[in-house]
Amino acid sequence: MADVAVVEKSAQTQAKKLKPARKQVKPGEIEKKETPQTGKEYNIWYNKWAGGDMEDNYSNKVHAAARCSIRKDGGYTRADTSGTKYCCLFFARGQCPYGWECQYLHRLPPPAEELPETSKDCFGRDKFSDYRDDMGGVGSFLKQNRTIYVGRVKESGPGHETEEVVRRHFKEWGEVERIRVLQGRSVAFVTYVRELDAQFAKEAMACQSLDNDEILNVRWATGDPNPVAKAAEKRRLEEVGQEAIANKIDPRIIDAMRHIRALEDEEELPLASEEEEGRQAKRLRLDAGEDGAAEEQAEEEEFMEEQPPQSSLLSADTLEGMKHFAEIRKRQQATSKPPPPKTGLGSLGDYGSDEDD
């Protein structure tokens, strides 16, 4: 009976994972309102009128018409069969009328290595070389930004209570690394573990509210001027880069480079940790006084271990040839002498005078 219950539970979980995405709104339910003209020219970069609009751009914002819920709205779409890796922008805003018929993903962003281009965000929009002056928009491809600025937060108590409220609302969009609340300034900074989650959260929480019916001002955060934070971010980027490079390189190439470096430095070939442990174990058995047959077998195995593995790019003959050429080059360098300096006229002395007949 217990096995049957486990099977039924796994089947329910599998069916829950494969549920179709829900249609968040009906077609035509949400009408796009045009921005009232307050200037002479409309700036498509900042999405507002220029030449007369002197008011705060965020004071004219209204509450978002809908909000996304990953648990209720998420599911499979046509993108799961077509291979599209980008998320639906309207799904993040809670306004996608297509549901499972959408051509984009209706879930959180996939891992960064699955995205086809790093110059685009998780919604497939092209990044720019620099941020906008108001730190809105898509962002920059020259800098990895995992922190978003959250303004107009109504504080409901001490700093830790406000932090818990912010964490409860923002953890839905990905794993949060840290949250910093500026007490008395109605500002919070949310840092995610992944940049893709920060991109999704920026769109999902734009003009939303927490617990006090406020209208949030969500945009990209500027760089932390703290030297300690800068050093920590630099170390993190170096570790991420080293890990990415190590995952892409063939281990046989790494082994070949180790052997070549050892030959150039005239050192013994490095052995792997497993091989060293095996050699030490065999030495302990020999020291324990085993019989002669066991000693001969151990010596034969040790000799075979000294040979490079077959999976390596360099065979035993290649290594021996490299050693031989290294010795020849060393002898030539030791025996070679610099040519004697030329005296007199040098190369002009080989030519005869015009007066000589």
ChimeraX attribute file (.defattr): number of C-alpha atoms within 10 A of each C-alpha:
attribute: neighborCount
match mode: 1-to-1
recipient: residues
	/A:1	6
	/A:2	7
	/A:3	8
	/A:4	9
	/A:5	10
	/A:6	11
	/A:7	12
	/A:8	12
	/A:9	12
	/A:10	12
	/A:11	12
	/A:12	12
	/A:13	11
	/A:14	11
	/A:15	11
	/A:16	11
	/A:17	12
	/A:18	13
	/A:19	14
	/A:20	18
	/A:21	23
	/A:22	20
	/A:23	19
	/A:24	22
	/A:25	16
	/A:26	11
	/A:27	12
	/A:28	8
	/A:29	9
	/A:30	13
	/A:31	8
	/A:32	7
	/A:33	6
	/A:34	6
	/A:35	12
	/A:36	9
	/A:37	13
	/A:38	15
	/A:39	14
	/A:40	11
	/A:41	13
	/A:42	15
	/A:43	12
	/A:44	9
	/A:45	9
	/A:46	15
	/A:47	11
	/A:48	16
	/A:49	19
	/A:50	16
	/A:51	11
	/A:52	11
	/A:53	14
	/A:54	10
	/A:55	9
	/A:56	8
	/A:57	13
	/A:58	13
	/A:59	9
	/A:60	9
	/A:61	14
	/A:62	12
	/A:63	13
	/A:64	17
	/A:65	12
	/A:66	18
	/A:67	19
	/A:68	20
	/A:69	17
	/A:70	17
	/A:71	9
	/A:72	10
	/A:73	22
	/A:74	25
	/A:75	20
	/A:76	22
	/A:77	24
	/A:78	18
	/A:79	19
	/A:80	15
	/A:81	9
	/A:82	10
	/A:83	11
	/A:84	16
	/A:85	20
	/A:86	24
	/A:87	22
	/A:88	24
	/A:89	20
	/A:90	19
	/A:91	31
	/A:92	28
	/A:93	24
	/A:94	22
	/A:95	23
	/A:96	23
	/A:97	19
	/A:98	19
	/A:99	24
	/A:100	22
	/A:101	15
	/A:102	18
	/A:103	19
	/A:104	26
	/A:105	27
	/A:106	29
	/A:107	22
	/A:108	20
	/A:109	25
	/A:110	15
	/A:111	12
	/A:112	15
	/A:113	9
	/A:114	11
	/A:115	17
	/A:116	12
	/A:117	12
	/A:118	14
	/A:119	17
	/A:120	18
	/A:121	23
	/A:122	27
	/A:123	20
	/A:124	19
	/A:125	14
	/A:126	15
	/A:127	17
	/A:128	15
	/A:129	11
	/A:130	13
	/A:131	18
	/A:132	15
	/A:133	8
	/A:134	11
	/A:135	17
	/A:136	16
	/A:137	19
	/A:138	22
	/A:139	24
	/A:140	18
	/A:141	17
	/A:142	12
	/A:143	11
	/A:144	12
	/A:145	20
	/A:146	19
	/A:147	27
	/A:148	22
	/A:149	19
	/A:150	22
	/A:151	17
	/A:152	17
	/A:153	25
	/A:154	19
	/A:155	20
	/A:156	12
	/A:157	10
	/A:158	11
	/A:159	14
	/A:160	12
	/A:161	13
	/A:162	23
	/A:163	22
	/A:164	12
	/A:165	15
	/A:166	21
	/A:167	15
	/A:168	11
	/A:169	14
	/A:170	22
	/A:171	15
	/A:172	16
	/A:173	24
	/A:174	18
	/A:175	14
	/A:176	19
	/A:177	13
	/A:178	13
	/A:179	16
	/A:180	16
	/A:181	21
	/A:182	14
	/A:183	15
	/A:184	11
	/A:185	12
	/A:186	14
	/A:187	18
	/A:188	21
	/A:189	20
	/A:190	24
	/A:191	22
	/A:192	24
	/A:193	14
	/A:194	19
	/A:195	20
	/A:196	23
	/A:197	24
	/A:198	26
	/A:199	24
	/A:200	23
	/A:201	25
	/A:202	26
	/A:203	20
	/A:204	24
	/A:205	24
	/A:206	20
	/A:207	22
	/A:208	20
	/A:209	19
	/A:210	17
	/A:211	13
	/A:212	10
	/A:213	11
	/A:214	16
	/A:215	22
	/A:216	24
	/A:217	21
	/A:218	24
	/A:219	23
	/A:220	24
	/A:221	18
	/A:222	12
	/A:223	11
	/A:224	11
	/A:225	8
	/A:226	8
	/A:227	9
	/A:228	10
	/A:229	12
	/A:230	13
	/A:231	11
	/A:232	11
	/A:233	13
	/A:234	12
	/A:235	12
	/A:236	12
	/A:237	13
	/A:238	12
	/A:239	12
	/A:240	12
	/A:241	12
	/A:242	11
	/A:243	11
	/A:244	12
	/A:245	10
	/A:246	12
	/A:247	10
	/A:248	8
	/A:249	10
	/A:250	9
	/A:251	14
	/A:252	14
	/A:253	13
	/A:254	14
	/A:255	19
	/A:256	15
	/A:257	14
	/A:258	14
	/A:259	21
	/A:260	17
	/A:261	13
	/A:262	14
	/A:263	16
	/A:264	11
	/A:265	9
	/A:266	12
	/A:267	10
	/A:268	9
	/A:269	15
	/A:270	12
	/A:271	15
	/A:272	9
	/A:273	9
	/A:274	9
	/A:275	13
	/A:276	13
	/A:277	12
	/A:278	14
	/A:279	18
	/A:280	12
	/A:281	12
	/A:282	18
	/A:283	15
	/A:284	12
	/A:285	14
	/A:286	17
	/A:287	10
	/A:288	9
	/A:289	10
	/A:290	11
	/A:291	9
	/A:292	10
	/A:293	9
	/A:294	14
	/A:295	17
	/A:296	12
	/A:297	11
	/A:298	17
	/A:299	16
	/A:300	12
	/A:301	14
	/A:302	16
	/A:303	10
	/A:304	11
	/A:305	15
	/A:306	14
	/A:307	11
	/A:308	17
	/A:309	14
	/A:310	9
	/A:311	10
	/A:312	15
	/A:313	15
	/A:314	19
	/A:315	15
	/A:316	14
	/A:317	9
	/A:318	11
	/A:319	17
	/A:320	12
	/A:321	12
	/A:322	15
	/A:323	16
	/A:324	12
	/A:325	12
	/A:326	14
	/A:327	13
	/A:328	12
	/A:329	11
	/A:330	11
	/A:331	11
	/A:332	10
	/A:333	10
	/A:334	9
	/A:335	7
	/A:336	8
	/A:337	8
	/A:338	5
	/A:339	6
	/A:340	6
	/A:341	6
	/A:342	8
	/A:343	7
	/A:344	7
	/A:345	8
	/A:346	9
	/A:347	9
	/A:348	8
	/A:349	9
	/A:350	8
	/A:351	7
	/A:352	9
	/A:353	8
	/A:354	6
	/A:355	5
	/A:356	5
	/A:357	5
